[in-house]
Amino acid sequence: GAVVSQHPSRVICKSGTSVKIECRSLDFQATTMFWYRQFPKKSLMLMATSNEGSKATYEQGVEKDKFLINHASLTLSTLTVTSAHPEDSSFYICSARQGMSGNTIYFGEGSWLTVV
Amino acid sequence: QKEVEQNSGPLSVPEGAIASLNCTYSDRVSQSFFWYRQYSGKSPELIMSIYSNGDKEDGRFTAQLNKASQYVSLLIRDSQPSDSATYLCAVNIPQKLVFGKGTKLTVNP
């Protein structure tokens, strides 16, 4: 199946700093990518949907100025957690939709963020 | 009503038994339905997708869809300890994929 790569897989940062997480579709063009976060033993929560070349659509309650999403190319989307705080510590997962009308969505491996 | 609902479990079955996982959804326009498996600390992996009413079989897995009842299920035959994981139902609501909270399955040797 299609491959979505996420980097870094684990990151520890100091409170107040910013962290960037990359999501790449390796063997297909992803016009739409999704960013989720998941707290331990909780379900995936959609944060935002990003479409290549346009602004991301954020879910209700997600601060767009804190979670900056950029989808500059058909194979790369980035999530930047700005001014991170310990409560931002979570598992962040990206996924990508194959093509314009593809139904299947593939997930990256996820990124564990710990803010100390 | 939440968009996608699953029984959170936990569901425990003996090895070799059939595990039955259920999911209901609220948006009647949904056309695509997925089951993902997620091991602890890992990202979800796609097990099955189903788009038409009826059954779809793939190895030990069978997905069942009933759009009139807005219901989708996953059956796992001959359950193995390695099937122990959280199973997420996902529904493709236009422009995004919405997940249920997941059902934790434990298969006991």
Interface residues (C-beta under 8 A of the other chain):
Chain A: G1 Q6 T32 F34 K42 S43 L44 L46 T49 T57 F91 I93 S95 N103 T104 I105 Y106 F107 G108 E109 G110
Chain B: S32 F34 Y36 G41 K42 S43 P44 E45 L46 S49 Y51 L88 A90 N92 Q95 K96 L97 V98 F99 G100 K101 G102
